[in-house]
Amino acid sequence: IKCTDSCLCLCVLTVSHQVFTLQVYEGAESVLLPCQIPFVSGPTTVVWSRYDLNPPTVHQRDKLKDQNQRYSGRTSMKTDALQAGDLSLNLTNLQLSDSATYTCSIRDKRIGQRRVTDVKLYYINTVKITYSVTMFLRFLGPSTINFIYLNLGEEN
């Protein structure tokens, strides 16, 4: 594109939408939901949302008053997130109800809101059930066999 005095040159940032799937197992202390953007200019707001909740806001940088209460005190982002282009969300104190799709968006007065990343999070609850079966083996005599069952959860 060649600019002349009679036209306005505009640089438009195209953000490609990414989709990630994460599996986190019971006992994990936290998970990092990834969201990367190569370039951010001007005043921009980062919003992490879950659209199955009301209010849907999981984390909004510098404006936590609109945050859904189930995430209060459990979310954080890097302090230099916008400068670094790393808009990833750290979610702590994981719960089974955290299994959902999270959306990372950027809001700008010029372009409105753009979805950058969707992260499908599966928090997998492992249930350990142990039971014994006593068997009589023909040549070895009585033996005990232990079975362990791990429930790896369900995918929605």
N, CA, C and O of each residue as an XYZ file, in Angstrom:
624
protein
N       0.861     -1.180      0.000
C       0.000      0.000      0.000
C       0.887      1.215      0.000
O       1.834      1.317      0.780
N       0.573      2.123     -0.873
C       1.314      3.372     -0.952
C       0.418      4.490     -0.447
O      -0.718      4.637     -0.898
N       0.927      5.273      0.485
C       0.133      6.351      1.055
C       0.446      7.661      0.338
O       1.591      7.967      0.008
N      -0.613      8.409      0.118
C      -0.472      9.756     -0.433
C      -1.198     10.702      0.500
O      -1.833     10.263      1.459
N      -1.114     11.978      0.235
C      -1.787     12.965      1.082
C      -3.294     12.797      1.065
O      -3.963     13.207      2.014
N      -3.842     12.211      0.026
C      -5.289     12.115     -0.089
C      -5.883     10.856      0.549
O      -7.094     10.642      0.487
N      -5.045     10.033      1.154
C      -5.593      8.841      1.808
C      -5.003      8.694      3.199
O      -3.972      9.284      3.523
N      -5.652      7.926      3.983
C      -5.211      7.665      5.345
C      -4.690      6.241      5.408
O      -5.379      5.300      5.014
N      -3.489      6.090      5.898
C      -2.920      4.746      6.056
C      -3.276      4.229      7.437
O      -3.126      4.936      8.434
N      -3.740      3.020      7.488
C      -4.172      2.431      8.735
C      -3.533      1.062      8.881
O      -3.611      0.226      7.981
N      -2.909      0.847     10.011
C      -2.323     -0.458     10.302
C      -3.328     -1.225     11.148
O      -3.703     -0.776     12.231
N      -3.759     -2.363     10.663
C      -4.753     -3.164     11.374
C      -4.075     -4.428     11.876
O      -3.429     -5.148     11.116
N      -4.232     -4.683     13.163
C      -3.703     -5.887     13.758
C      -4.738     -6.989     13.609
O      -5.872     -6.852     14.068
N      -4.356     -8.055     12.982
C      -5.246     -9.201     12.843
C      -4.881    -10.210     13.918
O      -3.742    -10.671     13.987
N      -5.833    -10.544     14.739
C      -5.620    -11.497     15.814
C      -6.280    -12.807     15.405
O      -7.494    -12.867     15.205
N      -5.475    -13.850     15.283
C      -6.058    -15.142     14.936
C      -6.565    -15.791     16.215
O      -5.913    -15.741     17.259
N      -7.711    -16.385     16.115
C      -8.359    -17.026     17.261
C      -7.742    -18.400     17.474
O      -7.647    -19.193     16.537
N      -7.323    -18.684     18.702
C      -6.707    -19.959     19.032
C      -7.603    -20.718     19.997
O      -8.340    -20.119     20.780
N      -7.530    -22.049     19.931
C      -8.285    -22.896     20.847
C      -7.316    -23.901     21.462
O      -6.581    -24.585     20.749
N      -7.321    -23.986     22.799
C      -6.479    -24.920     23.529
C      -7.361    -25.818     24.386
O      -8.455    -25.430     24.796
N      -6.868    -27.024     24.650
C      -7.520    -27.934     25.584
C      -6.491    -28.317     26.634
O      -5.394    -28.771     26.309
N      -6.860    -28.128     27.907
C      -5.966    -28.468     29.010
C      -6.651    -29.462     29.926
O      -7.844    -29.342     30.207
N      -5.890    -30.449     30.394
C      -6.378    -31.379     31.400
C      -5.532    -31.193     32.646
O      -4.304    -31.261     32.593
N      -6.192    -30.958     33.759
C      -5.505    -30.767     35.024
C      -6.055    -31.795     36.003
O      -7.269    -31.953     36.136
N      -5.161    -32.486     36.680
C      -5.585    -33.540     37.585
C      -5.689    -33.041     39.024
O      -4.970    -32.136     39.448
N      -6.593    -33.653     39.747
C      -6.818    -33.321     41.152
C      -5.481    -33.272     41.887
O      -4.617    -34.126     41.684
N      -5.326    -32.276     42.730
C      -4.082    -32.112     43.481
C      -3.213    -31.000     42.921
O      -2.321    -30.503     43.609
N      -3.464    -30.606     41.682
C      -2.712    -29.484     41.112
C      -3.110    -28.207     41.843
O      -4.290    -27.983     42.113
N      -2.130    -27.376     42.162
C      -2.396    -26.147     42.901
C      -2.904    -25.021     42.012
O      -3.672    -24.165     42.450
N      -2.462    -25.034     40.751
C      -2.864    -23.959     39.849
C      -2.722    -24.422     38.402
O      -2.145    -25.470     38.113
N      -3.270    -23.598     37.499
C      -3.129    -23.858     36.073
C      -2.958    -22.502     35.379
O      -3.539    -21.501     35.798
N      -2.161    -22.487     34.324
C      -1.954    -21.281     33.537
C      -2.722    -21.429     32.226
O      -2.388    -22.273     31.395
N      -3.759    -20.596     32.048
C      -4.549    -20.617     30.821
C      -3.843    -19.724     29.811
O      -3.717    -18.523     30.050
N      -3.375    -20.274     28.681
C      -2.537    -19.509     27.764
C      -3.314    -18.516     26.893
O      -4.420    -18.803     26.433
N      -2.722    -17.367     26.682
C      -3.258    -16.366     25.762
C      -2.102    -15.454     25.365
O      -1.549    -14.739     26.201
N      -1.749    -15.484     24.105
C      -0.622    -14.697     23.603
C      -1.107    -13.787     22.488
O      -1.968    -14.164     21.693
N      -0.553    -12.600     22.436
C      -0.856    -11.674     21.354
C       0.447    -10.980     20.981
O       1.176    -10.533     21.867
N       0.754    -10.879     19.699
C       2.061    -10.346     19.308
C       2.228     -8.847     19.523
O       3.349     -8.368     19.698
N       1.126     -8.103     19.511
C       1.259     -6.654     19.540
C       0.009     -6.031     20.133
O      -1.109     -6.361     19.736
N       0.204     -5.130     21.084
C      -0.918     -4.397     21.667
C      -0.539     -2.924     21.645
O       0.536     -2.542     22.109
N      -1.419     -2.110     21.109
C      -1.131     -0.679     21.097
C      -2.295      0.089     21.691
O      -3.453     -0.309     21.569
N      -1.972      1.175     22.321
C      -3.008      2.034     22.882
C      -3.654      1.421     24.104
O      -3.274      0.337     24.546
N      -4.633      2.121     24.646
C      -5.313      1.613     25.845
C      -6.144      0.373     25.514
O      -7.103      0.434     24.744
N      -5.759     -0.730     26.104
C      -6.409     -2.017     25.839
C      -6.757     -2.680     27.166
O      -5.988     -2.611     28.125
N      -7.906     -3.313     27.213
C      -8.339     -4.045     28.389
C      -8.342     -5.531     28.058
O      -8.789     -5.938     26.986
N      -7.845     -6.330     28.979
C      -7.848     -7.782     28.827
C      -8.971     -8.345     29.688
O      -9.090     -8.003     30.864
N      -9.794     -9.211     29.098
C     -10.911     -9.811     29.826
C     -10.888    -11.323     29.619
O     -10.834    -11.807     28.489
N     -10.930    -12.055     30.724
C     -11.123    -13.494     30.689
C     -12.563    -13.768     31.111
O     -13.021    -13.249     32.129
N     -13.279    -14.582     30.333
C     -14.707    -14.814     30.584
C     -15.059    -16.293     30.522
O     -14.366    -17.107     29.911
N     -16.169    -16.599     31.184
C     -16.856    -17.888     31.056
C     -18.295    -17.540     30.753
O     -19.008    -17.039     31.623
N     -18.729    -17.795     29.544
C     -20.055    -17.347     29.125
C     -21.200    -18.202     29.658
O     -22.367    -17.900     29.410
N     -20.872    -19.274     30.394
C     -21.919    -20.058     31.039
C     -22.236    -19.524     32.439
O     -23.097    -20.073     33.126
N     -21.555    -18.467     32.864
C     -21.770    -17.878     34.187
C     -22.405    -16.501     34.083
O     -22.355    -15.855     33.036
N     -23.003    -16.065     35.182
C     -23.556    -14.706     35.256
C     -23.130    -14.102     36.591
O     -23.575    -14.593     37.628
N     -22.304    -13.080     36.623
C     -21.656    -12.421     35.493
C     -20.555    -13.308     34.902
O     -19.981    -14.140     35.604
N     -20.267    -13.128     33.618
C     -19.321    -14.007     32.934
C     -17.847    -13.695     33.179
O     -16.985    -14.488     32.801
N     -17.539    -12.562     33.802
C     -16.145    -12.144     33.943
C     -15.416    -12.981     34.995
O     -15.788    -12.999     36.168
N     -14.368    -13.674     34.542
C     -13.495    -14.442     35.420
C     -12.379    -13.523     35.930
O     -12.026    -13.557     37.109
N     -11.835    -12.707     35.035
C     -10.770    -11.753     35.400
C     -10.763    -10.623     34.371
O     -10.760    -10.863     33.164
N     -10.760     -9.414     34.862
C     -10.595     -8.253     33.985
C      -9.488     -7.418     34.590
O      -9.591     -6.937     35.718
N      -8.453     -7.260     33.837
C      -7.277     -6.553     34.336
C      -7.663     -5.175     34.866
O      -8.321     -4.395     34.177
N      -7.246     -4.885     36.100
C      -7.442     -3.595     36.767
C      -8.906     -3.264     37.049
O      -9.223     -2.114     37.351
N      -9.802     -4.239     36.957
C     -11.216     -3.961     37.233
C     -11.885     -5.237     37.753
O     -12.695     -5.854     37.060
N     -11.537     -5.615     38.969
C     -12.045     -6.869     39.509
C     -13.423     -6.743     40.144
O     -13.975     -7.741     40.607
N     -13.993     -5.537     40.177
C     -15.313     -5.397     40.794
C     -16.405     -6.109     39.998
O     -17.443     -6.455     40.562
N     -16.193     -6.335     38.697
C     -17.168     -7.034     37.859
C     -16.919     -8.546     37.812
O     -17.601     -9.271     37.087
N     -15.942     -9.010     38.587
C     -15.547    -10.412     38.566
C     -16.612    -11.300     39.209
O     -17.207    -10.935     40.223
N     -16.845    -12.471     38.607
C     -17.732    -13.470     39.201
C     -17.130    -13.894     40.539
O     -15.934    -14.174     40.621
N     -17.945    -13.942     41.576
C     -17.467    -14.186     42.940
C     -16.780    -15.535     43.132
O     -15.943    -15.677     44.023
N     -17.123    -16.530     42.306
C     -16.477    -17.832     42.498
C     -14.985    -17.792     42.148
O     -14.253    -18.732     42.457
N     -14.526    -16.700     41.500
C     -13.109    -16.562     41.152
C     -12.383    -15.525     42.006
O     -11.203    -15.255     41.782
N     -13.067    -14.954     42.963
C     -12.480    -13.920     43.816
C     -11.230    -14.442     44.536
O     -11.283    -15.456     45.232
N     -10.115    -13.743     44.360
C      -8.856    -14.112     45.010
C      -8.146    -15.302     44.388
O      -7.152    -15.773     44.940
N      -8.631    -15.807     43.249
C      -8.041    -17.011     42.643
C      -7.420    -16.764     41.276
O      -6.903    -17.701     40.668
N      -7.454    -15.532     40.771
C      -6.938    -15.254     39.431
C      -5.866    -14.179     39.471
O      -5.891    -13.281     40.313
N      -4.920    -14.289     38.538
C      -3.889    -13.256     38.408
C      -3.271    -13.318     37.020
O      -3.311    -14.342     36.337
N      -2.698    -12.181     36.627
C      -1.956    -12.085     35.368
C      -0.617    -11.427     35.684
O      -0.458    -10.799     36.731
N       0.333    -11.574     34.784
C       1.626    -10.911     34.947
C       1.416     -9.398     34.944
O       0.532     -8.887     34.256
N       2.227     -8.696     35.709
C       2.087     -7.241     35.776
C       2.427     -6.569     34.445
O       1.879     -5.512     34.132
N       3.318     -7.167     33.664
C       3.691     -6.599     32.363
C       3.015     -7.333     31.205
O       3.556     -7.390     30.101
N       1.843     -7.887     31.458
C       1.154     -8.724     30.472
C       0.971     -8.027     29.124
O       1.284     -8.602     28.082
N       0.470     -6.802     29.140
C       0.218     -6.095     27.879
C       1.511     -5.782     27.133
O       1.577     -5.930     25.913
N       2.528     -5.354     27.857
C       3.807     -5.034     27.209
C       4.465     -6.282     26.625
O       5.060     -6.235     25.548
N       4.352     -7.399     27.346
C       4.985     -8.645     26.908
C       4.143     -9.415     25.904
O       4.653    -10.302     25.219
N       2.856     -9.086     25.809
C       1.967     -9.823     24.914
C       1.532    -11.162     25.476
O       0.942    -11.975     24.765
N       1.823    -11.398     26.758
C       1.440    -12.649     27.413
C       0.253    -12.357     28.325
O       0.425    -11.877     29.445
N      -0.946    -12.648     27.840
C      -2.176    -12.347     28.558
C      -2.707    -13.565     29.321
O      -3.880    -13.619     29.689
N      -1.829    -14.534     29.549
C      -2.209    -15.780     30.213
C      -2.755    -15.513     31.610
O      -2.340    -14.575     32.291
N      -3.699    -16.363     32.018
C      -4.355    -16.227     33.317
C      -3.933    -17.367     34.226
O      -4.017    -18.536     33.851
N      -3.478    -17.019     35.425
C      -3.149    -18.022     36.433
C      -4.380    -18.223     37.312
O      -4.884    -17.277     37.917
N      -4.856    -19.460     37.378
C      -6.028    -19.810     38.179
C      -5.564    -20.746     39.289
O      -4.954    -21.782     39.023
N      -5.862    -20.369     40.555
C      -5.403    -21.148     41.699
C      -6.578    -21.770     42.456
O      -7.742    -21.510     42.152
N      -6.244    -22.593     43.442
C      -7.238    -23.280     44.270
C      -8.309    -23.943     43.400
O      -9.502    -23.666     43.528
N      -7.851    -24.813     42.526
C      -8.725    -25.421     41.524
C      -9.852    -26.234     42.144
O      -9.694    -26.871     43.185
N     -10.993    -26.187     41.467
C     -12.193    -26.890     41.898
C     -12.772    -27.641     40.706
O     -12.522    -27.285     39.554
N     -13.543    -28.678     40.991
C     -14.169    -29.458     39.930
C     -15.041    -28.566     39.040
O     -15.124    -28.784     37.832
N     -15.690    -27.565     39.637
C     -16.563    -26.657     38.878
C     -15.787    -25.713     37.958
O     -16.397    -24.979     37.181
N     -14.452    -25.721     38.032
C     -13.638    -24.900     37.128
C     -13.556    -25.495     35.725
O     -13.082    -24.829     34.804
N     -14.005    -26.728     35.546
C     -14.019    -27.342     34.213
C     -15.003    -26.574     33.346
O     -16.204    -26.559     33.618
N     -14.486    -25.935     32.296
C     -15.326    -25.092     31.429
C     -14.468    -24.552     30.298
O     -13.274    -24.833     30.204
N     -15.113    -23.765     29.440
C     -14.393    -23.058     28.384
C     -14.202    -21.614     28.801
O     -15.161    -20.914     29.124
N     -12.950    -21.176     28.789
C     -12.572    -19.814     29.158
C     -12.189    -19.060     27.889
O     -11.531    -19.608     27.005
N     -12.605    -17.805     27.810
C     -12.309    -16.986     26.641
C     -11.472    -15.788     27.042
O     -11.833    -15.042     27.952
N     -10.353    -15.608     26.358
C      -9.485    -14.448     26.542
C      -9.806    -13.464     25.414
O      -9.715    -13.812     24.236
N     -10.182    -12.238     25.781
C     -10.519    -11.211     24.793
C      -9.765     -9.925     25.105
O      -9.345     -9.686     26.238
N      -9.607     -9.112     24.082
C      -9.064     -7.773     24.284
C     -10.127     -6.768     23.860
O     -10.837     -6.967     22.874
N     -10.219     -5.691     24.619
C     -11.165     -4.623     24.310
C     -10.381     -3.355     24.046
O      -9.463     -2.993     24.782
N     -10.772     -2.701     22.980
C     -10.124     -1.464     22.573
C     -11.218     -0.548     22.048
O     -12.122     -1.007     21.350
N     -11.152      0.726     22.368
C     -12.198      1.657     21.921
C     -12.271      1.743     20.401
O     -13.339      2.001     19.845
N     -11.153      1.531     19.730
C     -11.132      1.633     18.257
C     -11.704      0.389     17.586
O     -12.464      0.496     16.624
N     -11.341     -0.799     18.093
C     -11.735     -2.039     17.408
C     -12.839     -2.805     18.123
O     -13.347     -3.792     17.591
N     -13.215     -2.368     19.312
C     -14.231     -3.100     20.073
C     -13.601     -4.274     20.792
O     -12.470     -4.186     21.271
N     -14.325     -5.361     20.867
C     -13.822     -6.547     21.565
C     -13.460     -7.627     20.568
O     -14.210     -7.900     19.632
N     -12.294     -8.244     20.777
C     -11.842     -9.345     19.917
C     -11.495    -10.544     20.761
O     -10.776    -10.437     21.755
N     -12.008    -11.677     20.362
C     -11.689    -12.941     21.017
C     -10.322    -13.384     20.519
O     -10.083    -13.469     19.314
N      -9.421    -13.667     21.468
C      -8.064    -14.086     21.113
C      -7.904    -15.595     21.267
O      -7.380    -16.269     20.381
N      -8.362    -16.112     22.401
C      -8.140    -17.519     22.721
C      -9.324    -18.100     23.468
O      -9.933    -17.428     24.302
N      -9.650    -19.352     23.169
C     -10.567    -20.144     23.976
C      -9.754    -21.280     24.577
O      -8.979    -21.938     23.883
N      -9.939    -21.502     25.866
C      -9.249    -22.592     26.550
C     -10.302    -23.497     27.171
O     -11.093    -23.067     28.010
N     -10.300    -24.756     26.746
C     -11.197    -25.753     27.334
C     -10.421    -26.433     28.452
O      -9.441    -27.139     28.214
N     -10.882    -26.205     29.680
C     -10.206    -26.751     30.849
C     -11.008    -27.911     31.409
O     -12.206    -27.788     31.668
N     -10.336    -29.036     31.593
C     -10.943    -30.200     32.222
C     -10.189    -30.462     33.522
O      -9.014    -30.829     33.502
N     -10.861    -30.273     34.642
C     -10.290    -30.590     35.942
C     -10.726    -32.006     36.253
O     -11.915    -32.272     36.429
N      -9.776    -32.907     36.321
C     -10.090    -34.324     36.420
C      -9.912    -34.797     37.852
O      -8.819    -34.758     38.417
N     -11.016    -35.243     38.413
C     -11.062    -35.734     39.775
C     -10.714    -37.215     39.751
O     -11.405    -38.004     39.106
N      -9.661    -37.595     40.440
C      -9.294    -39.007     40.493
C      -9.841    -39.604     41.770
O      -9.639    -39.069     42.860
N     -10.533    -40.713     41.626
C     -11.094    -41.428     42.765
C     -10.384    -42.763     42.840
O     -10.365    -43.532     41.879
N      -9.807    -43.020     43.983
C      -9.069    -44.271     44.136
C      -9.894    -45.211     45.007
O     -10.197    -44.908     46.161
N     -10.249    -46.352     44.435
C     -11.006    -47.364     45.165
C     -10.144    -48.620     45.210
O      -9.733    -49.146     44.176
N      -9.885    -49.079     46.393
C      -9.068    -50.280     46.540
C      -9.922    -51.379     47.171
O     -10.613    -51.145     48.162
N      -9.870    -52.566     46.594
C     -10.567    -53.703     47.186
C      -9.745    -54.960     46.944
O      -8.921    -55.017     46.032
N      -9.977    -55.933     47.750
C      -9.203    -57.178     47.675
C     -10.108    -58.345     47.316
O     -11.284    -58.385     47.678
N      -9.537    -59.273     46.607
C     -10.236    -60.502     46.266
C      -9.322    -61.651     46.685
O      -8.155    -61.701     46.299
N      -9.859    -62.556     47.466
C      -9.075    -63.717     47.870
C      -9.380    -64.841     46.893
O     -10.536    -65.188     46.651
N      -8.317    -65.397     46.344
C      -8.466    -66.448     45.350
C      -7.680    -67.678     45.815
O      -6.706    -67.578     46.561
N      -8.121    -68.791     45.364
C      -7.364    -70.006     45.613
C      -6.749    -70.416     44.285
O      -7.451    -70.769     43.338
N      -5.425    -70.362     44.235
C      -4.729    -70.808     43.040
C      -4.291    -72.260     43.260
O      -3.776    -72.617     44.319
N      -4.502    -73.058     42.266
C      -4.329    -74.503     42.369
C      -2.975    -74.909     42.942
O      -2.909    -75.806     43.783
N      -1.905    -74.273     42.508
C      -0.586    -74.694     42.953
C       0.017    -73.789     44.025
O       0.925    -74.201     44.747
N      -0.487    -72.550     44.131
C       0.134    -71.611     45.047
C      -0.613    -71.466     46.358
O      -0.054    -70.931     47.316
N      -1.822    -71.910     46.437
C      -2.606    -71.754     47.650
C      -3.327    -70.410     47.634
O      -3.402    -69.763     46.589
N      -3.867    -69.973     48.799
C      -4.631    -68.712     48.850
C      -3.738    -67.509     48.528
O      -2.600    -67.425     48.991
N      -4.258    -66.606     47.747
C      -3.542    -65.372     47.399
C      -4.514    -64.201     47.441
O      -5.717    -64.385     47.259
N      -4.006    -63.016     47.677
C      -4.820    -61.805     47.675
C      -4.351    -60.909     46.534
O      -3.157    -60.654     46.377
N      -5.299    -60.442     45.751
C      -4.992    -59.550     44.636
C      -5.664    -58.209     44.915
O      -6.859    -58.165     45.205
N      -4.919    -57.137     44.830
C      -5.477    -55.795     45.041
C      -5.775    -55.145     43.694
O      -4.969    -55.220     42.767
N      -6.942    -54.508     43.595
C      -7.337    -53.794     42.394
C      -7.454    -52.314     42.725
O      -7.950    -51.945     43.789
N      -7.008    -51.494     41.837
C      -7.148    -50.046     42.008
C      -7.896    -49.505     40.803
O      -7.533    -49.778     39.659
N      -8.944    -48.735     41.068
C      -9.755    -48.139     40.004
C      -9.558    -46.634     40.045
O      -9.768    -46.010     41.085
N      -9.162    -46.051     38.940
C      -9.003    -44.608     38.850
C     -10.094    -44.074     37.931
O     -10.180    -44.462     36.766
N     -10.926    -43.181     38.462
C     -11.937    -42.525     37.650
C     -11.298    -41.276     37.061
O     -10.976    -40.343     37.797
N     -11.113    -41.245     35.768
C     -10.462    -40.114     35.123
C     -11.435    -39.060     34.674
O     -11.100    -38.227     33.832
N     -12.640    -39.076     35.220
C     -13.605    -38.014     34.923
C     -14.284    -38.207     33.592
O     -14.031    -39.169     32.867
N     -15.157    -37.259     33.288
C     -15.892    -37.301     32.044
C     -15.567    -36.068     31.224
O     -15.392    -34.977     31.766
N     -15.489    -36.247     29.929
C     -15.375    -35.076     29.057
C     -16.757    -34.603     28.712
O     -17.643    -35.397     28.397
N     -16.938    -33.282     28.774
C     -18.256    -32.725     28.436
C     -18.369    -32.529     26.955
O     -19.403    -32.069     26.470
